[in-house]
């Protein structure tokens, strides 16, 4: 069985790990990650679950609004325009994959995306003197919906297509050559003129064609690609299957988070952004499955939910090797870092530990999903809690005390599941350590006088 899995999974992981499109998407989203985390911290302060604090910041006037309004601005400057950062990052990363200037790759990605975006902000206003009557209007402007979560998937497509066109023009030599002595920045700008112009022309034509059919690319992609993918990703089955593959990859020493996350994380991050909007404005709907659900409820202490394993090692094992490894791994595990366990115990290529390594996260996902579906635990609020936040604290910040209690219960359940498996390894290591001591004693008894 293991040989068959190795034969199937290793080539698949290698193909995904080398795929330039998935690498660009994965690395591109990293541009927005620190900004979203910092913006989330401000939003967390604004919505810290203490009623007295919330009432106070909502009562302090500042320039015609309240202090709470100002605390919400960092979130608006990050989450509300997160697709802009994603498009820039993906264009930059993909341009590096295609061996063209990454700055111009980011620039043409943003340009092409905005070129096909439908401009206009709609709204309603009361008509003077006519009670109950409103006037519907449409004004020019950038709709925040398209530069936020709704625009991510079309942004991915635009970035990849724009850089492809730009790279094609460069490879064909369709560039303006400047004479010697011209400053390098000027040379690069003129060299990018024709490739960038070609990108603009192609996207202008795309926008015009869709315009003849009285629609736009953003709406089509959102309805027929993004919504179905989000609906598929927002299911218990999709999450369980993704995590089974994620942990199978880790079993063979491959970073499963990078491999599976390259495909799954864009969906999860979009669902998280919709949760944030839902909690802030009440518009749309909340989702159980999202990035926070994955980071805060699927695993504790890293892949395999190995913080439970570390606790089991410290509580129930007697061998020196496991005790010392558990002691060294406890602090990193609390903050979600578990490479010492994965490679030091090891879990990699250890068939005995594969069973709980896959079962514990799966049980965490299923129980958490059911608890949230039954409304016993609130769904996560969309605030981007860093994955390094310790268990219980992260659950409290993302939901409330009930979510923190659920995390603690799942952590204990994981300890009980890991316990019989790690005790088998402990017994094996104890035997090896005892045999090693006996061998050392026999050597100490030797004397040259006996020769």
C-alpha positions in Angstrom: 0.0 0.0 0.0 2.8 2.4 1.0 4.7 1.7 -2.2 1.6 2.4 -4.3 0.9 5.7 -2.5 4.5 6.7 -2.9 4.3 5.8 -6.6 1.2 8.0 -7.0 1.7 10.8 -4.6 5.4 11.7 -5.2 5.0 12.4 -8.9 1.8 14.4 -8.2 3.5 16.5 -5.5 6.5 17.1 -7.8 4.2 18.2 -10.6 2.3 20.6 -8.4 5.4 21.8 -6.7 7.0 22.7 -10.0 3.9 24.1 -11.7 4.7 27.8 -12.4 1.0 28.8 -12.3 0.4 27.4 -8.8 3.7 28.7 -7.6 2.8 32.2 -8.8 -0.6 32.0 -7.1 0.8 30.7 -3.9 3.6 33.3 -3.7 1.4 36.1 -5.0 -1.0 35.7 -2.0 1.9 36.0 0.4 2.2 39.7 -0.6 -1.1 40.4 1.1 -0.7 38.1 4.1 1.2 40.4 6.4 -1.1 43.3 5.5 -4.2 41.3 6.2 -2.8 40.1 9.6 -2.0 43.7 10.7 -5.3 45.0 9.4 -7.0 42.2 11.4 -5.3 43.2 14.6 -6.8 46.7 14.3 -10.2 45.1 13.5 -9.8 42.8 16.5 -9.1 45.8 18.8 -12.3 47.4 17.4 -14.4 44.3 18.0 -12.7 42.9 21.1 -15.4 40.9 22.9 -15.8 43.2 25.9 -19.0 45.2 25.7 -17.7 48.0 27.8 -14.7 48.5 25.4 -16.9 48.4 22.3 -19.4 50.9 23.8 -16.6 53.2 24.7 -14.9 53.4 21.3 -18.3 53.8 19.7 -19.1 56.8 21.9 -15.8 58.7 21.4 -16.4 61.4 18.7 -13.6 62.1 16.2 -14.1 64.5 13.3 -17.8 63.8 12.9 -17.5 60.0 13.3 -16.4 57.8 16.2 -13.2 56.2 17.3 -14.6 52.8 16.2 -14.7 54.2 12.6 -11.0 54.9 12.6 -10.2 51.5 14.1 -12.0 50.0 11.1 -10.1 51.9 8.5 -7.0 49.6 8.5 -9.3 46.7 7.7 -10.8 48.7 4.8 -7.3 49.4 3.6 -6.4 45.7 3.5 -9.4 43.3 3.3 -11.6 45.6 1.3 -8.9 45.9 -1.5 -7.2 42.5 -0.9 -7.7 41.5 -4.6 -5.4 44.4 -5.7 -2.5 43.1 -3.6 -3.2 39.6 -4.9 -3.1 40.6 -8.5 0.1 42.6 -8.0 1.7 39.7 -6.2 0.7 37.0 -8.7 1.7 39.2 -11.6 5.1 39.8 -10.0 5.7 36.2 -9.1 4.5 34.8 -12.5 6.7 37.3 -14.3 9.7 35.9 -12.4 8.6 32.4 -13.5 8.4 33.6 -17.1 11.8 35.3 -16.9 10.6 38.8 -17.6 10.8 42.0 -15.6 8.6 41.3 -12.5 7.8 45.0 -11.9 6.3 45.3 -15.3 4.6 42.0 -14.9 2.9 43.3 -11.8 2.0 46.6 -13.6 0.4 45.0 -16.7 -1.5 42.6 -14.4 -3.1 45.5 -12.5 -3.7 47.5 -15.7 -5.4 44.6 -17.5 -7.5 43.8 -14.5 -8.8 47.4 -14.1 -9.3 47.7 -17.8 -12.0 45.0 -17.9 -13.5 45.9 -14.5 -17.0 47.3 -14.7 -16.8 50.8 -13.1 -19.8 52.3 -11.3 -21.3 52.5 -7.8 -25.0 52.1 -7.5 -27.2 53.3 -4.7 -30.5 54.8 -3.7 -31.5 58.2 -2.5 -34.8 59.6 -1.2 -36.6 61.9 -3.6 -37.4 65.3 -2.0 -41.0 65.8 -1.2 -42.0 62.3 -2.1 -42.4 60.2 1.0 -41.3 56.6 0.6 -39.9 57.3 -2.9 -36.3 56.6 -3.8 -34.2 57.3 -6.9 -31.8 54.6 -8.0 -28.5 56.0 -9.3 -25.3 54.8 -10.8 -22.1 56.9 -10.5 -18.6 56.4 -11.8 -16.2 54.8 -9.4 -14.5 51.6 -8.4 -16.9 49.2 -6.6 -15.3 47.8 -3.5 -16.8 44.4 -4.1 -14.7 43.9 -7.2 -11.4 45.0 -5.6 -12.2 42.8 -2.6 -13.0 39.1 -2.3 -15.3 39.0 -5.4 -12.5 40.1 -7.7 -9.9 37.6 -6.7 -10.5 34.8 -9.3 -10.7 37.1 -12.3 -7.6 38.8 -10.9 -5.7 35.5 -11.0 -6.8 35.0 -14.6 -5.9 38.5 -15.6 -2.4 38.4 -14.0 -1.5 35.1 -15.6 -2.9 36.0 -19.1 -1.3 39.5 -19.1 2.1 38.2 -18.1 1.8 35.5 -20.8 1.1 38.1 -23.5 3.9 40.3 -22.2 6.4 37.4 -22.2 5.3 36.4 -25.7 6.0 39.8 -27.1 9.4 39.9 -25.4 10.4 36.5 -26.7 9.4 37.6 -30.2 11.7 40.6 -29.9 8.9 43.1 -30.2 10.7 45.7 -28.1 12.2 49.2 -28.8 16.0 49.2 -28.6 17.6 52.3 -27.2 21.1 53.4 -28.1 24.1 53.0 -25.7 24.4 55.5 -23.0 20.7 55.7 -22.2 20.0 55.2 -18.5 18.9 51.6 -17.7 15.5 52.6 -16.3 14.7 54.5 -19.5 15.9 51.4 -21.6 13.6 49.1 -19.6 10.6 51.5 -19.9 10.9 51.7 -23.7 11.5 48.0 -23.9 8.2 47.4 -22.1 6.3 49.8 -24.3 5.2 47.4 -27.1 4.6 44.3 -24.9 2.5 46.5 -22.5 0.7 48.0 -25.4 -0.1 44.5 -26.7 -1.5 43.5 -23.3 -3.7 46.6 -23.2 -5.0 46.0 -26.7 -5.9 42.4 -26.0 -7.8 43.3 -22.8 -9.4 46.2 -24.5 -10.8 43.9 -27.2 -12.0 41.4 -24.5 -13.8 44.2 -22.7 -15.4 45.5 -25.9 -16.6 42.0 -27.0 -18.3 41.4 -23.7 -19.7 44.9 -23.8 -21.5 44.1 -27.1 -23.2 41.2 -25.2 -24.2 43.7 -22.5 -22.2 42.0 -19.8 -18.6 42.0 -18.4 -15.9 39.5 -17.7 -16.0 40.0 -13.9 -19.7 39.1 -13.7 -19.3 36.0 -15.9 -16.2 34.7 -14.1 -17.9 35.3 -10.7 -21.1 33.5 -11.6 -19.7 30.6 -13.5 -16.3 30.0 -11.9 -15.8 31.6 -8.6 -19.2 30.9 -7.0 -19.2 27.2 -8.0 -15.6 26.8 -6.7 -16.5 28.6 -3.4 -19.6 26.5 -3.0 -17.5 23.3 -3.5 -14.8 24.5 -1.2 -17.3 25.5 1.5 -18.2 21.8 2.1 -17.2 19.3 4.7 -16.2 16.7 2.1 -13.9 19.1 0.2 -12.1 20.0 3.5 -11.7 16.4 4.6 -10.4 15.3 1.2 -7.9 18.2 1.0 -6.6 17.3 4.5 -6.2 13.7 3.7 -4.0 14.5 0.7 -2.2 17.2 2.7 -1.2 14.7 5.4 -0.3 12.0 2.9 2.2 14.4 1.3 3.7 15.2 4.7 4.0 11.5 5.4 6.4 11.3 2.5 8.4 14.3 3.7 6.7 16.8 1.2 5.3 20.0 2.5 1.6 19.2 2.1 0.5 22.7 3.1 2.3 24.2 0.2 1.1 21.6 -2.3 -2.6 21.5 -1.3 -2.6 25.1 -0.3 -1.6 26.3 -3.8 -4.9 25.0 -5.0 -7.2 25.3 -2.0 -6.1 28.5 -0.2 -7.4 31.0 -2.7 -10.9 29.6 -2.1 -10.4 29.6 1.7 -9.1 33.2 1.7 -12.1 34.4 -0.4 -14.5 32.7 2.0 -12.7 34.3 4.9 -13.1 37.8 3.3 -16.8 37.2 2.8 -17.1 36.2 6.5 -15.4 39.4 7.5 -17.8 41.4 5.3 -20.8 39.5 6.7 -19.8 40.2 10.3 -19.1 43.9 9.6 -22.2 44.7 7.5 -24.5 41.8 7.6 -24.4 41.6 3.8 -24.1 38.1 2.2 -23.7 35.0 4.3 -21.2 33.4 6.6 -19.2 30.3 5.8 -18.1 27.6 8.2 -15.2 26.5 6.0 -12.6 29.2 5.5 -9.0 30.0 6.1 -9.6 30.6 9.9 -11.4 27.3 10.2 -8.5 25.5 8.6 -5.8 27.3 10.6 -7.6 27.3 14.0 -9.7 24.2 14.2 -8.3 21.5 11.8 -4.9 21.2 13.5 -3.3 22.4 16.7 0.5 22.7 16.8 1.0 22.1 13.0 0.1 19.4 10.6 -1.4 16.3 12.1 -2.5 18.4 15.2 0.8 17.3 16.7 0.5 19.5 19.8 -1.8 16.7 21.1 1.0 14.2 20.3 3.6 16.3 22.1 1.4 16.4 25.2 0.9 12.6 25.0 4.7 12.1 24.7 5.3 14.2 27.9 2.5 12.6 29.9 2.6 8.9 29.0 6.1 8.1 27.7 9.2 6.9 29.6 11.9 6.6 27.0 14.6 9.3 27.2 14.5 9.9 23.5 10.8 10.7 23.4 10.8 12.7 26.6 13.6 14.9 25.5 12.1 15.4 22.0 8.7 16.2 23.6 10.3 18.8 25.9 12.1 20.4 23.0 9.0 20.4 20.8 6.5 21.8 23.3 7.1 25.5 23.0 7.4 25.4 19.1 4.3 23.3 19.1 2.3 25.8 21.1 3.0 28.3 18.3 2.2 25.9 15.5 5.7 24.8 14.5 6.1 21.0 14.4 9.0 20.1 12.2 11.0 18.7 15.2 8.2 16.1 15.7 7.5 15.4 12.0 11.2 14.7 11.2 12.6 13.9 14.6 10.2 11.4 16.0 9.8 10.7 13.1 6.3 10.8 11.5 7.7 10.8 8.0 7.7 7.3 6.5 6.5 5.9 9.8 3.4 3.7 9.1 2.5 3.4 12.7 2.1 7.2 13.2 0.4 7.7 9.8 -2.9 6.5 11.3 -3.4 9.0 14.1 -1.6 11.7 12.0 -4.5 11.6 9.5 -7.3 10.6 11.9 -6.9 13.4 14.4 -7.2 16.4 12.0 -10.1 14.7 10.2 -12.0 14.3 13.5 -11.2 17.9 14.4 -12.7 19.0 11.1 -15.8 16.9 11.4 -16.6 17.8 15.0 -15.9 21.5 14.5 -18.0 21.6 11.3 -21.0 19.8 13.0 -20.7 22.1 16.1 -20.8 25.2 13.9 -23.5 23.9 11.6 -25.7 23.2 14.7 -24.9 26.7 16.0 -23.4 25.3 19.2 -20.2 27.3 18.3 -20.2 30.5 16.3 -18.6 30.4 12.9 -15.2 32.3 12.6 -15.5 36.0 12.3 -13.2 36.6 9.3 -10.5 38.4 11.4 -7.2 37.0 10.2 -5.8 35.5 13.3 -2.1 34.5 12.8 -1.7 30.8 12.6 1.0 31.0 15.3 -1.5 32.2 17.9 -1.7 29.6 20.7 -4.7 27.3 20.9 -7.6 28.4 23.1 -6.5 32.1 22.6 -7.0 31.9 18.9 -10.4 30.2 19.3 -11.6 32.9 21.7 -10.5 35.7 19.3 -12.0 34.1 16.2 -15.3 33.1 17.8 -15.9 33.4 21.6 -15.3 31.4 24.8 -17.3 28.5 23.3 -15.0 28.2 20.4 -12.0 28.3 22.8 -13.6 25.5 24.8 -14.1 23.4 21.6 -10.4 23.8 20.8 -9.4 22.6 24.3 -11.8 19.6 24.0 -10.4 18.7 20.6 -6.8 19.0 21.9 -7.6 16.6 24.7 -9.3 14.2 22.3 -6.2 14.2 20.1 -4.1 13.3 23.1 -6.3 10.3 23.8 -6.1 9.2 20.1 -2.3 9.6 19.9 -1.6 7.9 23.2 -1.8 4.2 22.3 0.3 4.8 19.2 3.1 6.8 20.8 3.2 4.2 23.7 4.0 1.5 21.2 6.9 3.6 19.9 7.9 4.4 23.5 8.1 0.7 24.3 10.3 0.1 21.3 12.6 3.0 22.2 12.8 1.8 25.8 13.9 -1.6 24.6 16.6 0.0 22.4 17.8 2.2 25.2 18.0 -0.7 27.7 19.9 -2.8 25.2 22.3 0.1 24.6 23.0 0.4 28.3 23.6 -3.3 28.6 26.0 -3.1 25.7 27.8 -0.2 27.3 28.1 -2.1 30.6 29.6 -5.1 28.9 32.2 -3.0 27.3 33.1 -1.4 30.6 33.7 -4.8 32.1 36.4 -5.6 29.6 40.0 -5.4 30.8 43.3 -5.8 29.1 44.3 -8.0 32.0 41.9 -10.6 30.8 43.8 -10.9 27.5 
